[in-house]
Amino acid sequence: MPDRDLTYWNVMLMGFAQLGLVDKTAIVLSQMRLDGICPDSVTIMALTQLGSSLEDLMLVNAIHCLEIQMGIEGDVSVANTWVFVYAKCGDLGMAEMVFGWIDPGLRTMFLGILCSQDMPILKNQLRRLACINGWFVMEFGRTYAEKGDLDEALALFRSMEAAGQKPDIVTLLYMISCCGQTGSLEVRRWIDNYATSNGKKQNVTVCNALIDMYAKCGNIRDAWELFSTMQGKTVVSWTSMISGYALNGEFKEALDIFCLMLELGLKPNHITFVAVLQACTHAGWLEKARELFDMMTKVHKINPGLGHYSCMTDLLGRMGKLKEALEFFEKMPFKLDAGIWGALLSACKNYHNVEIGEYATHRLFELEPEAAAPYIEMANLYASAGRWDGVARIRKLMKGIK
């Protein structure tokens, strides 16, 4: 086609980049250069999007080098992008370097990356810049939260509050989720106070996340208090409460909430059934789990997923129903992972079932031939059954993988 100008090439690059097609993007970029078309900031943004979506740090570094070689690095529209891209790819050191060369007075002017080694650390820069560039603080706060550095994330958000910047709902949800994963009491208090004082507990999504956070931090009473008083409960709200009770060992309460949900005419989804089946698994309620599994498939017409099958096979294994567990395995319409076969092998060891244990071990060898755990488990199973020839065979196999 005639007149393939810069806009044409940028559109092509953007399309392939959005699809994550590295090879085709590289070919288009090469053809563009052969045509004598010089990349601009839009070109770099397209390429950056590719590196960011793939979270490929090596690719991001290469694109950044190209940008510098082409003399585009001072463009205002590109400068801020690199900070977030490097952070997303996990290279906070490079993100710090780039961020250190953004002029606070101009907010977005990228001054260069080759600089003095005497540079303030990123967190101090972010706190100082909170009053003029809340977007950076928020994005880095999310990154710190995702990586589990909640103390630093909390310090950044406090800086934002002091400067009159307010974290948005998405940022707050990041903090809530990560607090639930780490169980940080200080962050939990801050989130609770912030949500209350800023009216965020009127938001159903925030309430659902808080219920999950309370439960994971071991505060199931707080979770119930919020659940019982919140307006506009959704299936997610009920599921979060069921899962919370199961997580905290209150299995009867989890089942009671599920039954109340049904009585009120609410339709559970596939995640709800995972939660209630997990409660049955940890409580050892095999017959109840069977009843719920049948309800899910026959009454609510929900196709079982890996989580549902995992709960059932785990429970069957715990109860010594190893043949039935294996039959469940055969019904699964997808490839089983090492975790499921490993759980079956552990159950076989507990109940001294060598035959099914050998079968599970064979499948584990196919999936993870270099993993040591299946060899050790099977050797222990042979030893418990007095099969010393089997122990010797496993040891010989282990020597062969060293």
C-alpha positions as a Markdown table, in Angstrom:
| # | Residue | x | y | z |
|---|---|---|---|---|
| 1 | Met | 0.0 | 0.0 | 0.0 |
| 2 | Pro | 1.3 | 3.5 | -0.8 |
| 3 | Asp | 2.2 | 6.2 | 1.7 |
| 4 | Arg | 2.9 | 4.0 | 4.7 |
| 5 | Asp | 3.6 | 6.9 | 7.0 |
| 6 | Leu | 4.4 | 7.0 | 10.8 |
| 7 | Thr | 0.7 | 6.8 | 11.8 |
| 8 | Tyr | 0.3 | 3.6 | 9.7 |
| 9 | Trp | 3.3 | 1.9 | 11.3 |
| 10 | Asn | 2.2 | 3.0 | 14.8 |
| 11 | Val | -1.2 | 1.5 | 14.3 |
| 12 | Met | 0.3 | -1.8 | 13.2 |
| 13 | Leu | 2.7 | -1.9 | 16.1 |
| 14 | Met | -0.1 | -1.1 | 18.6 |
| 15 | Gly | -2.3 | -3.9 | 17.2 |
| 16 | Phe | 0.4 | -6.5 | 17.5 |
| 17 | Ala | 1.6 | -5.2 | 20.9 |
| 18 | Gln | -2.0 | -5.5 | 22.3 |
| 19 | Leu | -2.1 | -9.1 | 21.2 |
| 20 | Gly | 1.2 | -9.8 | 22.8 |
| 21 | Leu | 2.8 | -11.0 | 19.5 |
| 22 | Val | 6.5 | -10.3 | 20.1 |
| 23 | Asp | 7.8 | -11.7 | 16.8 |
| 24 | Lys | 5.3 | -9.9 | 14.6 |
| 25 | Thr | 5.9 | -6.6 | 16.5 |
| 26 | Ala | 9.7 | -7.0 | 15.9 |
| 27 | Ile | 9.1 | -7.6 | 12.2 |
| 28 | Val | 6.9 | -4.5 | 11.8 |
| 29 | Leu | 9.4 | -2.4 | 13.7 |
| 30 | Ser | 12.2 | -3.6 | 11.5 |
| 31 | Gln | 10.2 | -2.9 | 8.3 |
| 32 | Met | 9.4 | 0.5 | 9.6 |
| 33 | Arg | 13.1 | 1.3 | 10.1 |
| 34 | Leu | 13.9 | 0.0 | 6.6 |
| 35 | Asp | 11.3 | 2.3 | 5.2 |
| 36 | Gly | 13.2 | 5.2 | 6.7 |
| 37 | Ile | 10.5 | 6.0 | 9.2 |
| 38 | Cys | 11.8 | 7.2 | 12.6 |
| 39 | Pro | 9.9 | 6.0 | 15.7 |
| 40 | Asp | 8.3 | 8.6 | 17.9 |
| 41 | Ser | 6.8 | 8.6 | 21.4 |
| 42 | Val | 3.7 | 6.8 | 20.2 |
| 43 | Thr | 5.9 | 4.0 | 18.8 |
| 44 | Ile | 7.6 | 3.7 | 22.1 |
| 45 | Met | 4.3 | 3.6 | 24.0 |
| 46 | Ala | 3.1 | 0.8 | 21.8 |
| 47 | Leu | 6.3 | -1.2 | 22.5 |
| 48 | Thr | 6.2 | -0.4 | 26.2 |
| 49 | Gln | 2.7 | -1.8 | 26.3 |
| 50 | Leu | 3.9 | -5.1 | 24.9 |
| 51 | Gly | 6.7 | -5.4 | 27.5 |
| 52 | Ser | 4.4 | -4.4 | 30.3 |
| 53 | Ser | 1.7 | -6.9 | 29.4 |
| 54 | Leu | 4.2 | -9.7 | 29.1 |
| 55 | Glu | 6.0 | -8.5 | 32.2 |
| 56 | Asp | 9.2 | -9.3 | 30.3 |
| 57 | Leu | 12.0 | -7.2 | 31.9 |
| 58 | Met | 14.6 | -8.0 | 29.3 |
| 59 | Leu | 12.2 | -6.8 | 26.5 |
| 60 | Val | 11.4 | -3.7 | 28.5 |
| 61 | Asn | 15.2 | -2.9 | 28.9 |
| 62 | Ala | 15.7 | -3.4 | 25.1 |
| 63 | Ile | 12.8 | -1.0 | 24.4 |
| 64 | His | 14.1 | 1.5 | 26.8 |
| 65 | Cys | 17.5 | 1.4 | 25.1 |
| 66 | Leu | 15.9 | 1.9 | 21.7 |
| 67 | Glu | 14.1 | 5.0 | 23.1 |
| 68 | Ile | 17.3 | 6.5 | 24.4 |
| 69 | Gln | 19.2 | 5.7 | 21.1 |
| 70 | Met | 16.4 | 7.5 | 19.2 |
| 71 | Gly | 16.5 | 10.5 | 21.5 |
| 72 | Ile | 12.8 | 10.2 | 22.6 |
| 73 | Glu | 13.4 | 9.8 | 26.3 |
| 74 | Gly | 12.7 | 13.5 | 27.0 |
| 75 | Asp | 9.1 | 13.2 | 25.6 |
| 76 | Val | 6.5 | 14.2 | 28.3 |
| 77 | Ser | 4.1 | 11.5 | 27.2 |
| 78 | Val | 6.6 | 8.7 | 27.7 |
| 79 | Ala | 8.4 | 9.7 | 30.8 |
| 80 | Asn | 5.9 | 8.6 | 33.4 |
| 81 | Thr | 5.3 | 5.3 | 31.7 |
| 82 | Trp | 8.7 | 3.8 | 32.5 |
| 83 | Val | 8.3 | 4.2 | 36.2 |
| 84 | Phe | 5.1 | 2.1 | 36.3 |
| 85 | Val | 6.4 | -0.4 | 33.7 |
| 86 | Tyr | 9.6 | -1.2 | 35.6 |
| 87 | Ala | 7.7 | -1.4 | 38.8 |
| 88 | Lys | 5.2 | -3.8 | 37.3 |
| 89 | Cys | 8.1 | -6.0 | 35.9 |
| 90 | Gly | 9.5 | -6.2 | 39.4 |
| 91 | Asp | 12.6 | -4.0 | 38.9 |
| 92 | Leu | 12.0 | -1.4 | 41.6 |
| 93 | Gly | 15.7 | -0.4 | 41.4 |
| 94 | Met | 15.4 | 0.7 | 37.8 |
| 95 | Ala | 12.0 | 2.3 | 38.6 |
| 96 | Glu | 13.7 | 4.2 | 41.4 |
| 97 | Met | 16.5 | 5.4 | 39.0 |
| 98 | Val | 14.0 | 6.7 | 36.4 |
| 99 | Phe | 11.7 | 8.2 | 39.1 |
| 100 | Gly | 14.7 | 10.0 | 40.6 |
| 101 | Trp | 15.1 | 11.9 | 37.4 |
| 102 | Ile | 11.6 | 13.2 | 37.1 |
| 103 | Asp | 11.6 | 16.9 | 37.9 |
| 104 | Pro | 9.2 | 17.5 | 40.8 |
| 105 | Gly | 8.4 | 21.0 | 39.7 |
| 106 | Leu | 7.3 | 19.9 | 36.2 |
| 107 | Arg | 5.9 | 16.6 | 37.5 |
| 108 | Thr | 6.4 | 14.6 | 34.3 |
| 109 | Met | 9.6 | 15.8 | 32.7 |
| 110 | Phe | 12.0 | 12.9 | 32.3 |
| 111 | Leu | 15.5 | 14.3 | 32.6 |
| 112 | Gly | 17.6 | 11.2 | 31.9 |
| 113 | Ile | 18.7 | 7.9 | 33.4 |
| 114 | Leu | 22.5 | 8.3 | 33.3 |
| 115 | Cys | 23.0 | 10.1 | 36.6 |
| 116 | Ser | 25.0 | 10.4 | 39.8 |
| 117 | Gln | 25.0 | 7.4 | 42.1 |
| 118 | Asp | 24.2 | 9.6 | 45.1 |
| 119 | Met | 20.4 | 9.5 | 44.8 |
| 120 | Pro | 17.7 | 9.5 | 47.5 |
| 121 | Ile | 15.9 | 6.2 | 47.8 |
| 122 | Leu | 12.5 | 5.8 | 46.1 |
| 123 | Lys | 10.3 | 5.8 | 49.2 |
| 124 | Asn | 11.7 | 9.1 | 50.4 |
| 125 | Gln | 11.2 | 10.7 | 47.0 |
| 126 | Leu | 7.6 | 9.4 | 46.9 |
| 127 | Arg | 6.8 | 10.9 | 50.2 |
| 128 | Arg | 8.3 | 14.2 | 49.3 |
| 129 | Leu | 6.4 | 14.3 | 46.0 |
| 130 | Ala | 3.1 | 13.1 | 47.4 |
| 131 | Cys | 1.7 | 16.7 | 47.5 |
| 132 | Ile | 2.4 | 17.3 | 43.8 |
| 133 | Asn | 2.2 | 13.9 | 42.1 |
| 134 | Gly | -0.4 | 11.7 | 43.8 |
| 135 | Trp | -0.7 | 9.3 | 40.8 |
| 136 | Phe | 2.9 | 8.1 | 41.2 |
| 137 | Val | 2.4 | 7.6 | 44.9 |
| 138 | Met | -0.7 | 5.6 | 44.3 |
| 139 | Glu | 0.8 | 3.4 | 41.6 |
| 140 | Phe | 3.9 | 2.7 | 43.7 |
| 141 | Gly | 1.7 | 2.1 | 46.7 |
| 142 | Arg | -0.2 | -0.5 | 44.8 |
| 143 | Thr | 3.1 | -2.1 | 43.7 |
| 144 | Tyr | 4.5 | -2.2 | 47.2 |
| 145 | Ala | 1.2 | -3.7 | 48.4 |
| 146 | Glu | 1.2 | -6.4 | 45.7 |
| 147 | Lys | 4.7 | -7.4 | 46.8 |
| 148 | Gly | 3.7 | -7.6 | 50.4 |
| 149 | Asp | 5.6 | -4.5 | 51.6 |
| 150 | Leu | 2.6 | -3.1 | 53.4 |
| 151 | Asp | 4.5 | -0.9 | 55.8 |
| 152 | Glu | 5.9 | 1.1 | 52.9 |
| 153 | Ala | 2.6 | 1.1 | 51.1 |
| 154 | Leu | 0.9 | 2.4 | 54.3 |
| 155 | Ala | 3.6 | 5.1 | 54.7 |
| 156 | Leu | 2.9 | 6.3 | 51.1 |
| 157 | Phe | -0.8 | 6.5 | 51.6 |
| 158 | Arg | -0.4 | 8.4 | 54.8 |
| 159 | Ser | 1.8 | 10.8 | 52.9 |
| 160 | Met | -1.0 | 11.2 | 50.4 |
| 161 | Glu | -3.6 | 11.8 | 53.1 |
| 162 | Ala | -1.4 | 14.4 | 54.7 |
| 163 | Ala | -1.0 | 16.2 | 51.3 |
| 164 | Gly | -4.8 | 16.1 | 50.7 |
| 165 | Gln | -4.6 | 13.2 | 48.2 |
| 166 | Lys | -7.2 | 10.4 | 48.6 |
| 167 | Pro | -6.5 | 6.8 | 47.6 |
| 168 | Asp | -9.1 | 5.6 | 45.1 |
| 169 | Ile | -11.3 | 2.5 | 45.6 |
| 170 | Val | -9.0 | 0.3 | 43.5 |
| 171 | Thr | -6.0 | 1.3 | 45.7 |
| 172 | Leu | -7.9 | 0.6 | 48.9 |
| 173 | Leu | -8.9 | -2.8 | 47.6 |
| 174 | Tyr | -5.2 | -3.6 | 46.8 |
| 175 | Met | -4.4 | -2.8 | 50.4 |
| 176 | Ile | -7.3 | -4.8 | 51.8 |
| 177 | Ser | -6.4 | -7.9 | 49.8 |
| 178 | Cys | -2.7 | -7.8 | 50.6 |
| 179 | Cys | -3.4 | -7.2 | 54.3 |
| 180 | Gly | -5.5 | -10.3 | 54.3 |
| 181 | Gln | -2.6 | -12.3 | 52.8 |
| 182 | Thr | 0.0 | -11.0 | 55.3 |
| 183 | Gly | -2.2 | -10.6 | 58.4 |
| 184 | Ser | -0.7 | -7.2 | 59.3 |
| 185 | Leu | -2.5 | -5.9 | 62.4 |
| 186 | Glu | -1.3 | -2.3 | 62.0 |
| 187 | Val | -2.4 | -2.1 | 58.4 |
| 188 | Arg | -5.7 | -3.7 | 59.3 |
| 189 | Arg | -6.4 | -1.0 | 61.9 |
| 190 | Trp | -5.5 | 1.7 | 59.4 |
| 191 | Ile | -7.7 | 0.3 | 56.7 |
| 192 | Asp | -10.6 | -0.2 | 59.1 |
| 193 | Asn | -10.3 | 3.4 | 60.4 |
| 194 | Tyr | -9.9 | 4.8 | 56.9 |
| 195 | Ala | -12.9 | 2.9 | 55.5 |
| 196 | Thr | -15.0 | 4.0 | 58.4 |
| 197 | Ser | -14.0 | 7.7 | 58.5 |
| 198 | Asn | -14.3 | 8.1 | 54.7 |
| 199 | Gly | -17.6 | 6.3 | 54.3 |
| 200 | Lys | -16.1 | 3.5 | 52.3 |
| 201 | Lys | -18.1 | 0.9 | 54.2 |
| 202 | Gln | -21.2 | 2.0 | 52.2 |
| 203 | Asn | -19.5 | 0.4 | 49.2 |
| 204 | Val | -20.5 | -3.3 | 48.8 |
| 205 | Thr | -17.2 | -4.3 | 47.0 |
| 206 | Val | -15.2 | -2.8 | 49.8 |
| 207 | Cys | -17.3 | -4.5 | 52.5 |
| 208 | Asn | -16.8 | -7.9 | 50.7 |
| 209 | Ala | -13.1 | -7.3 | 50.7 |
| 210 | Leu | -13.1 | -6.3 | 54.3 |
| 211 | Ile | -15.0 | -9.4 | 55.3 |
| 212 | Asp | -12.4 | -11.5 | 53.6 |
| 213 | Met | -9.6 | -9.5 | 55.2 |
| 214 | Tyr | -11.1 | -9.8 | 58.7 |
| 215 | Ala | -11.4 | -13.6 | 58.3 |
| 216 | Lys | -7.9 | -14.1 | 57.1 |
| 217 | Cys | -6.6 | -12.0 | 60.0 |
| 218 | Gly | -8.5 | -14.3 | 62.4 |
| 219 | Asn | -11.1 | -11.7 | 63.3 |
| 220 | Ile | -14.2 | -13.7 | 62.3 |
| 221 | Arg | -16.4 | -11.9 | 64.8 |
| 222 | Asp | -15.6 | -8.5 | 63.1 |
| 223 | Ala | -16.3 | -10.2 | 59.7 |
| 224 | Trp | -19.7 | -11.3 | 60.9 |
| 225 | Glu | -20.6 | -7.9 | 62.5 |
| 226 | Leu | -19.9 | -6.2 | 59.2 |
| 227 | Phe | -21.7 | -8.9 | 57.2 |
| 228 | Ser | -24.8 | -8.7 | 59.4 |
| 229 | Thr | -25.1 | -4.9 | 59.2 |
| 230 | Met | -24.1 | -4.3 | 55.5 |
| 231 | Gln | -26.8 | -3.4 | 53.0 |
| 232 | Gly | -27.1 | -4.9 | 49.5 |
| 233 | Lys | -25.4 | -8.3 | 50.2 |
| 234 | Thr | -24.4 | -10.1 | 47.1 |
| 235 | Val | -23.5 | -13.7 | 46.4 |
| 236 | Val | -19.9 | -12.6 | 46.9 |
| 237 | Ser | -20.7 | -11.3 | 50.4 |
| 238 | Trp | -22.3 | -14.7 | 51.4 |
| 239 | Thr | -19.4 | -16.6 | 49.8 |
| 240 | Ser | -16.8 | -14.5 | 51.7 |
| 241 | Met | -18.6 | -15.2 | 55.0 |
| 242 | Ile | -18.8 | -19.0 | 54.3 |
| 243 | Ser | -15.1 | -19.1 | 53.3 |
| 244 | Gly | -14.2 | -17.0 | 56.4 |
| 245 | Tyr | -15.9 | -19.4 | 58.8 |
| 246 | Ala | -14.3 | -22.4 | 57.1 |
| 247 | Leu | -10.9 | -20.8 | 57.2 |
| 248 | Asn | -11.3 | -20.2 | 61.0 |
| 249 | Gly | -12.4 | -23.7 | 61.8 |
| 250 | Glu | -16.0 | -22.9 | 62.4 |
| 251 | Phe | -17.4 | -25.4 | 60.0 |
| 252 | Lys | -20.9 | -25.6 | 61.3 |
| 253 | Glu | -21.3 | -21.9 | 61.1 |
| 254 | Ala | -20.1 | -22.0 | 57.5 |
| 255 | Leu | -22.8 | -24.6 | 56.6 |
| 256 | Asp | -25.4 | -22.6 | 58.5 |
| 257 | Ile | -24.7 | -19.5 | 56.5 |
| 258 | Phe | -24.9 | -21.5 | 53.3 |
| 259 | Cys | -28.3 | -23.0 | 54.3 |
| 260 | Leu | -29.6 | -19.5 | 55.2 |
| 261 | Met | -28.4 | -18.3 | 51.9 |
| 262 | Leu | -30.5 | -21.0 | 50.2 |
| 263 | Glu | -33.5 | -20.3 | 52.4 |
| 264 | Leu | -33.5 | -16.6 | 51.3 |
| 265 | Gly | -33.6 | -17.7 | 47.7 |
| 266 | Leu | -30.1 | -16.7 | 46.7 |
| 267 | Lys | -28.4 | -18.8 | 44.1 |
| 268 | Pro | -24.9 | -19.9 | 45.0 |
| 269 | Asn | -22.2 | -19.9 | 42.4 |
| 270 | His | -19.2 | -22.2 | 41.7 |
| 271 | Ile | -17.0 | -20.3 | 44.2 |
| 272 | Thr | -19.7 | -20.6 | 46.9 |
| 273 | Phe | -19.6 | -24.4 | 46.5 |
| 274 | Val | -15.8 | -24.5 | 46.7 |
| 275 | Ala | -16.1 | -22.6 | 50.0 |
| 276 | Val | -18.7 | -24.9 | 51.5 |
| 277 | Leu | -17.0 | -28.1 | 50.2 |
| 278 | Gln | -13.7 | -26.9 | 51.8 |
| 279 | Ala | -15.6 | -26.6 | 55.1 |
| 280 | Cys | -16.8 | -30.1 | 54.8 |
| 281 | Thr | -13.3 | -31.3 | 53.8 |
| 282 | His | -11.7 | -29.8 | 56.9 |
| 283 | Ala | -14.5 | -31.0 | 59.2 |
| 284 | Gly | -14.4 | -34.6 | 57.7 |
| 285 | Trp | -18.1 | -34.5 | 56.7 |
| 286 | Leu | -18.0 | -36.9 | 53.7 |
| 287 | Glu | -21.7 | -37.5 | 53.4 |
| 288 | Lys | -22.5 | -33.8 | 53.5 |
| 289 | Ala | -19.9 | -33.1 | 50.9 |
| 290 | Arg | -21.4 | -35.7 | 48.6 |
| 291 | Glu | -24.9 | -34.2 | 49.1 |
| 292 | Leu | -23.5 | -30.7 | 48.3 |
| 293 | Phe | -21.6 | -32.0 | 45.3 |
| 294 | Asp | -24.9 | -33.6 | 43.9 |
| 295 | Met | -26.8 | -30.4 | 44.7 |
| 296 | Met | -24.3 | -28.3 | 42.8 |
| 297 | Thr | -24.4 | -30.5 | 39.7 |
| 298 | Lys | -28.0 | -31.7 | 39.6 |
| 299 | Val | -30.0 | -28.8 | 41.2 |
| 300 | His | -27.9 | -25.7 | 40.3 |
| 301 | Lys | -26.5 | -27.2 | 37.1 |
| 302 | Ile | -22.9 | -26.1 | 37.8 |
| 303 | Asn | -20.2 | -28.0 | 36.1 |
| 304 | Pro | -17.6 | -29.1 | 38.7 |
| 305 | Gly | -14.2 | -27.4 | 38.4 |
| 306 | Leu | -10.8 | -28.4 | 39.6 |
| 307 | Gly | -11.5 | -26.8 | 43.0 |
| 308 | His | -14.6 | -28.9 | 43.6 |
| 309 | Tyr | -12.9 | -32.2 | 42.5 |
| 310 | Ser | -9.9 | -31.3 | 44.7 |
| 311 | Cys | -12.1 | -30.9 | 47.8 |
| 312 | Met | -13.9 | -34.2 | 47.2 |
| 313 | Thr | -10.8 | -36.2 | 46.4 |
| 314 | Asp | -8.9 | -34.7 | 49.4 |
| 315 | Leu | -11.8 | -35.6 | 51.7 |
| 316 | Leu | -12.1 | -39.1 | 50.3 |
| 317 | Gly | -8.4 | -39.6 | 50.8 |
| 318 | Arg | -8.6 | -38.3 | 54.4 |
| 319 | Met | -11.4 | -40.7 | 55.1 |
| 320 | Gly | -9.5 | -43.7 | 53.6 |
| 321 | Lys | -11.8 | -44.0 | 50.6 |
| 322 | Leu | -8.9 | -44.3 | 48.2 |
| 323 | Lys | -10.5 | -46.3 | 45.5 |
| 324 | Glu | -13.4 | -43.9 | 45.4 |
| 325 | Ala | -11.0 | -41.0 | 45.2 |
| 326 | Leu | -9.3 | -42.6 | 42.3 |
| 327 | Glu | -12.7 | -43.0 | 40.6 |
| 328 | Phe | -13.3 | -39.3 | 41.1 |
| 329 | Phe | -9.9 | -38.7 | 39.4 |
| 330 | Glu | -11.1 | -40.6 | 36.4 |
| 331 | Lys | -14.2 | -38.4 | 36.1 |
| 332 | Met | -12.3 | -35.2 | 35.9 |
| 333 | Pro | -12.5 | -33.7 | 32.4 |
| 334 | Phe | -9.1 | -32.0 | 32.7 |
| 335 | Lys | -5.5 | -32.9 | 33.3 |
| 336 | Leu | -4.6 | -33.4 | 37.0 |
| 337 | Asp | -1.8 | -31.5 | 38.4 |
| 338 | Ala | 1.0 | -32.7 | 40.8 |
| 339 | Gly | -0.8 | -31.3 | 43.8 |
| 340 | Ile | -3.8 | -33.6 | 43.5 |
| 341 | Trp | -1.7 | -36.7 | 42.8 |
| 342 | Gly | 0.5 | -35.7 | 45.7 |
| 343 | Ala | -2.5 | -35.5 | 48.1 |
| 344 | Leu | -3.6 | -39.0 | 47.0 |
| 345 | Leu | -0.1 | -40.4 | 47.6 |
| 346 | Ser | 0.0 | -38.9 | 51.1 |
| 347 | Ala | -3.4 | -40.5 | 51.8 |
| 348 | Cys | -2.1 | -43.8 | 50.6 |
| 349 | Lys | 0.9 | -43.5 | 53.0 |
| 350 | Asn | -1.5 | -42.8 | 55.9 |
| 351 | Tyr | -3.6 | -45.8 | 55.0 |
| 352 | His | -0.7 | -48.1 | 53.8 |
| 353 | Asn | -2.3 | -48.6 | 50.4 |
| 354 | Val | 0.7 | -49.6 | 48.3 |
| 355 | Glu | -1.2 | -50.4 | 45.1 |
| 356 | Ile | -2.9 | -47.0 | 44.6 |
| 357 | Gly | 0.2 | -45.3 | 46.0 |
| 358 | Glu | 2.3 | -46.8 | 43.2 |
| 359 | Tyr | -0.1 | -45.6 | 40.7 |
| 360 | Ala | -0.1 | -42.1 | 42.1 |
| 361 | Thr | 3.7 | -42.1 | 42.2 |
| 362 | His | 3.9 | -43.2 | 38.6 |
| 363 | Arg | 1.7 | -40.3 | 37.6 |
| 364 | Leu | 3.8 | -37.9 | 39.7 |
| 365 | Phe | 7.0 | -39.2 | 38.0 |
| 366 | Glu | 5.5 | -38.3 | 34.7 |
| 367 | Leu | 4.6 | -34.8 | 35.7 |
| 368 | Glu | 7.6 | -33.9 | 37.8 |
| 369 | Pro | 10.4 | -36.5 | 37.2 |
| 370 | Glu | 13.0 | -34.3 | 39.0 |
| 371 | Ala | 10.9 | -33.6 | 42.2 |
| 372 | Ala | 12.2 | -35.5 | 45.3 |
| 373 | Ala | 9.0 | -35.5 | 47.3 |
| 374 | Pro | 7.2 | -38.4 | 45.5 |
| 375 | Tyr | 10.3 | -40.6 | 45.8 |
| 376 | Ile | 10.5 | -40.0 | 49.5 |
| 377 | Glu | 6.8 | -40.5 | 50.0 |
| 378 | Met | 6.8 | -43.8 | 48.1 |
| 379 | Ala | 9.9 | -45.0 | 49.9 |
| 380 | Asn | 8.2 | -44.3 | 53.2 |
| 381 | Leu | 5.1 | -46.1 | 52.0 |
| 382 | Tyr | 7.1 | -49.2 | 51.0 |
| 383 | Ala | 8.9 | -49.1 | 54.4 |
| 384 | Ser | 5.6 | -48.9 | 56.4 |
| 385 | Ala | 4.4 | -52.0 | 54.4 |
| 386 | Gly | 7.7 | -53.9 | 54.9 |
| 387 | Arg | 8.4 | -53.8 | 51.2 |
| 388 | Trp | 12.2 | -53.3 | 51.4 |
| 389 | Asp | 12.7 | -54.3 | 47.8 |
| 390 | Gly | 10.5 | -51.3 | 46.9 |
| 391 | Val | 12.6 | -49.0 | 49.1 |
| 392 | Ala | 15.8 | -50.2 | 47.4 |
| 393 | Arg | 14.3 | -49.6 | 44.0 |
| 394 | Ile | 13.2 | -46.1 | 44.9 |
| 395 | Arg | 16.6 | -45.3 | 46.2 |
| 396 | Lys | 18.2 | -46.5 | 43.0 |
| 397 | Leu | 15.8 | -44.3 | 41.0 |
| 398 | Met | 16.7 | -41.3 | 43.2 |
| 399 | Lys | 20.4 | -41.8 | 42.5 |
| 400 | Gly | 19.7 | -41.8 | 38.8 |
| 401 | Ile | 18.1 | -38.3 | 38.9 |
| 402 | Lys | 21.0 | -36.6 | 40.8 |
